[in-house]
Amino acid sequence: MFQIDNPSNSFEWMIFLVKKYSNMFIQGTWLTLYIAVIGTILGFVLGYVIGIIQDVKISEGDGIVKKTLIRLLKTIAAVYVEVFRDTPMIVQAMIIYYGIRQMGVNMSPVFAGIFVTLLNTGAYMAETVRAGIGSIEIGQREGAWAMGMSPMKTMFYVVLPQAFKNIVPEMANTFLTNLKMTSVLNVIAVQELFMAAKTVGGNYYKYFEAYLVIAVIYFVLCFAFNKVFNLIEKKMSGKSDYVLAVEYMDNQ
């Protein structure tokens, strides 16, 4: 039997800390999931909007106002993507949280954490969406236009549904990354999983054991979600044993 009340090695200390501070670890895990899920979903939406803006083409027949507006939106989108892709998330969190508070706006750490995750995800997803849209053959757009569909309808009914299928794997990777990157939000006092381990470890100066506990939790979460995403991706790919009609006719 392990001497849980008087732990003598790292493994026993891990069990002791989990039993004594289970509520803190559970709350930290819940907050980590909450920020990762909400921030990632909103970031996906923002990424799609930015990706579509980046894909908009300026034609010679457009008016000066429309051309100016499109160029302005493209410039804003490009600057936003470069800034958030080229700076660390931990720095973004510090600047956004403390910068906004200096302007007199009372922002909670959790809201700031979601906001940072949203903006960071949006920047990376924008490039993914742009690449996904670019992977769709131009002939499909031209076919839709020939049928009388507007460029906007073509984008939403023809291009984006197909691009979404190509983007799903990267969406899954982004979520798993966000799940782990929430750990940097402890710098703005977000009581997520890493902060819980930091607090628990400080009570007994057993940081190694506390961090091992959350390493196991992170691993289980990422492993489980990765399996779920693999099933979703496999489901969306459809059957792998179908036969093309042309091949079927050739074999007859």
GIMO-V754022 format. One record per residue. RES is the residue in three letters. SS is DSSP state (@ for helix, = for strand, . for the rest). PSI is psi in radians with two decimals (999 if undefined). NEAR is the number of other ideal C-beta (glycine too) atoms within 8 Angstrom. Layout:
RES:SS:PSI:NEAR
RES:SS:PSI:NEAR
This chain:
MET:.:2.47:2
PHE:.:2.41:7
GLN:.:1.35:8
ILE:@:-0.62:9
ASP:@:-0.31:5
ASN:@:1.21:5
PRO:.:2.49:11
SER:.:-0.14:5
ASN:.:3.04:6
SER:@:-0.71:8
PHE:@:-0.77:7
GLU:@:-0.62:12
TRP:@:-0.66:12
MET:@:-0.79:11
ILE:@:-0.74:11
PHE:@:-0.80:11
LEU:@:-0.67:15
VAL:@:-0.74:10
LYS:@:-0.72:8
LYS:@:-0.59:6
TYR:.:0.59:11
SER:@:-0.70:8
ASN:@:-0.69:6
MET:@:-0.71:10
PHE:@:-0.68:16
ILE:@:-0.78:8
GLN:@:-0.70:10
GLY:@:-0.70:16
THR:@:-0.76:11
TRP:@:-0.78:8
LEU:@:-0.65:13
THR:@:-0.82:14
LEU:@:-0.73:10
TYR:@:-0.86:9
ILE:@:-0.76:17
ALA:@:-0.77:13
VAL:@:-0.93:9
ILE:@:-0.84:11
GLY:@:-0.68:17
THR:@:-0.77:13
ILE:@:-0.84:8
LEU:@:-0.61:12
GLY:@:-0.64:17
PHE:@:-0.79:13
VAL:@:-0.83:9
LEU:@:-0.72:14
GLY:@:-0.68:16
TYR:@:-0.74:11
VAL:@:-0.84:8
ILE:@:-0.71:16
GLY:@:-0.70:16
ILE:@:-0.72:12
ILE:@:-0.75:10
GLN:@:-0.45:11
ASP:@:-0.23:10
VAL:.:2.33:9
LYS:.:2.51:4
ILE:.:2.10:7
SER:.:2.80:5
GLU:.:-0.47:3
GLY:.:-0.12:3
ASP:.:2.53:8
GLY:.:2.91:5
ILE:@:-0.63:5
VAL:@:-0.79:6
LYS:@:-0.75:8
LYS:@:-0.76:10
THR:@:-0.76:8
LEU:@:-0.76:8
ILE:@:-0.77:11
ARG:@:-0.68:9
LEU:@:-0.80:8
LEU:@:-0.71:10
LYS:@:-0.68:11
THR:@:-0.81:8
ILE:@:-0.78:8
ALA:@:-0.74:12
ALA:@:-0.75:9
VAL:@:-0.80:8
TYR:@:-0.83:13
VAL:@:-0.79:12
GLU:@:-0.74:8
VAL:@:-0.83:9
PHE:@:-0.36:13
ARG:@:-0.42:9
ASP:.:0.17:5
THR:.:2.59:8
PRO:.:2.56:6
MET:@:-0.59:10
ILE:@:-0.64:8
VAL:@:-0.71:8
GLN:@:-0.73:13
ALA:@:-0.76:15
MET:@:-0.80:10
ILE:@:-0.81:8
ILE:@:-0.83:12
TYR:@:-0.96:13
TYR:@:-0.54:9
GLY:@:-0.78:8
ILE:@:-0.65:10
ARG:@:-0.57:10
GLN:@:-0.42:6
MET:.:0.06:6
GLY:.:0.14:5
VAL:.:2.15:6
ASN:.:1.80:5
MET:.:2.23:10
SER:.:2.66:6
PRO:@:-0.68:12
VAL:@:-0.79:10
PHE:@:-0.74:8
ALA:@:-0.70:16
GLY:@:-0.75:16
ILE:@:-0.72:12
PHE:@:-0.76:11
VAL:@:-0.77:15
THR:@:-0.71:17
LEU:@:-0.91:13
LEU:@:-0.71:14
ASN:@:-0.77:15
THR:@:-0.74:17
GLY:@:-0.69:17
ALA:@:-0.76:15
TYR:@:-0.68:12
MET:@:-0.49:19
ALA:@:-0.78:16
GLU:@:-0.65:11
THR:@:-0.76:14
VAL:@:-0.75:15
ARG:@:-0.75:11
ALA:@:-0.67:8
GLY:@:-0.72:13
ILE:@:-0.71:14
GLY:@:-0.36:7
SER:.:-0.22:7
ILE:.:2.26:12
GLU:.:2.40:4
ILE:@:-0.42:6
GLY:@:-0.52:6
GLN:@:-0.65:11
ARG:@:-0.78:12
GLU:@:-0.64:8
GLY:@:-0.71:8
ALA:@:-0.71:12
TRP:@:-0.66:10
ALA:@:-0.46:6
MET:.:0.01:6
GLY:.:0.11:4
MET:.:2.46:9
SER:.:2.80:5
PRO:@:-0.63:7
MET:@:-0.79:6
LYS:@:-0.66:10
THR:@:-0.72:13
MET:@:-0.80:12
PHE:@:-0.54:8
TYR:@:-0.34:9
VAL:@:-0.91:14
VAL:@:-0.96:12
LEU:@:-0.73:12
PRO:@:-0.67:8
GLN:@:-0.68:10
ALA:@:-0.62:13
PHE:@:-0.71:9
LYS:@:-0.66:8
ASN:@:-0.39:8
ILE:@:-0.36:12
VAL:@:-0.83:12
PRO:@:-0.71:8
GLU:@:-0.57:9
MET:@:-0.74:11
ALA:@:-0.76:13
ASN:@:-0.67:8
THR:@:-0.73:15
PHE:@:-0.76:13
LEU:@:-0.65:12
THR:@:-0.78:8
ASN:@:-0.63:16
LEU:@:-0.67:14
LYS:@:-0.59:9
MET:@:-0.23:10
THR:@:-0.31:16
SER:@:-0.46:10
VAL:@:-0.25:10
LEU:@:-0.07:15
ASN:@:-0.33:11
VAL:@:-0.32:8
ILE:@:0.44:12
ALA:.:0.48:7
VAL:.:2.19:14
GLN:.:0.97:9
GLU:.:-2.90:15
LEU:@:-0.74:15
PHE:@:-0.71:11
MET:@:-0.64:13
ALA:@:-0.78:15
ALA:@:-0.66:15
LYS:@:-0.72:11
THR:@:-0.80:9
VAL:@:-0.78:15
GLY:@:-0.59:15
GLY:@:-0.42:8
ASN:@:-0.59:7
TYR:@:0.14:8
TYR:.:0.70:6
LYS:.:1.08:10
TYR:@:-0.70:10
PHE:@:-0.85:8
GLU:@:-0.70:12
ALA:@:-0.70:13
TYR:@:-0.51:10
LEU:@:-0.65:10
VAL:@:-0.85:14
ILE:@:-0.42:14
ALA:@:-0.71:8
VAL:@:-0.74:8
ILE:@:-0.83:11
TYR:@:-0.75:11
PHE:@:-0.81:8
VAL:@:-0.78:8
LEU:@:-0.89:12
CYS:@:-0.69:11
PHE:@:-0.79:8
ALA:@:-0.82:8
PHE:@:-0.63:12
ASN:@:-0.71:10
LYS:@:-0.73:8
VAL:@:-0.80:8
PHE:@:-0.63:13
ASN:@:-0.68:8
LEU:@:-0.73:8
ILE:@:-0.80:10
GLU:@:-0.72:11
LYS:@:-0.69:7
LYS:@:-0.70:6
MET:@:-0.43:8
SER:@:-0.35:6
GLY:.:-3.00:5
LYS:.:2.53:4
SER:.:-0.03:5
ASP:.:0.35:4
TYR:.:2.84:6
VAL:.:2.24:6
LEU:.:2.56:6
ALA:@:-0.68:6
VAL:@:-0.76:6
GLU:@:-0.68:8
TYR:@:-0.78:9
MET:@:-0.63:7
ASP:@:-0.50:6
ASN:@:-0.16:5
GLN:.:999:4
